[in-house]
Amino acid sequence: MSDNQKSLFVVFTGAPGCGKGTQARILKEKTGIAHLSTGEMLRQFAQKDTPLGKELKAALDKGEFASDEMIIEMVKNRIDEPDCKHGFILDGFPRTLPQAEVLEGMLAEKGIKLNAVLEIQVPDEIIMERILGRYACMKCGAGYHDKFQKPKIWGVCDACGGTEFSRRKDDNKETVHNRLVNYRMLTYPTIPFFESRGLLKTVDGTGTIEAVSRKIDAVLGLE
């Protein structure tokens, strides 16, 4: 993003499987702003030879979850990097009301104002269908779906030509149900918090990837 382009600071939120990651990547390609995926950030920081990196690696190696403190410190460090100067998309953070409150204070200290917190709304039955049908190329990680996003040639990855694919072990009905329950208990309270700040925008996440992307562009004034 060049210096004369408008800055854009956005949070993507919604239930697991609503399409946050997919839409965040599309928005990054359109605008050039950084896509800050908490999961990807955790893996990257765990590889760094820094105190935070070593602490994260130790926790992840034990199969433990990163603490709120570690995630907050990681996000704080990440948004100070040069590629976040003109904007970023937070994907997977904040996950809890305390994290939302900390984010508000953190951004205020840095003089950053969010343009919007975008909630992608999708019914549970569609989320279940999306998650249970997804799989990825084992060579490059490109994502596919049994119904919605098939490779152009069956059994061959569009991106790298790989022929081996895998599904996440936790993509099963019981686990997805538990993740939806946890979302409503832990993450959903952030929705009224951001709404009270006048930041919340909702988007119907059903339909094709392209259709949802157009809805997001309209909400963010990018048409």
Protein Blocks (a to p, Z undefined) as FASTA:
>chain_A
ZZkbccdddddeddehilmmmmmmmmmmmnopacddfklmmmmmmmpccfklmmmmmmmm
nopacdfklmmmmmmmmmmpmklmnoccdehiafbfklmmmmmmmmmmnopacfbdcddd
ddfklmmmmmmmgccdfklopacdfkloccfbghiafklopabdcddfklcfklmmmmmm
mmmmmmmmmmmmmmmnopaccddfedjfklmmmmmmmmnopZZ
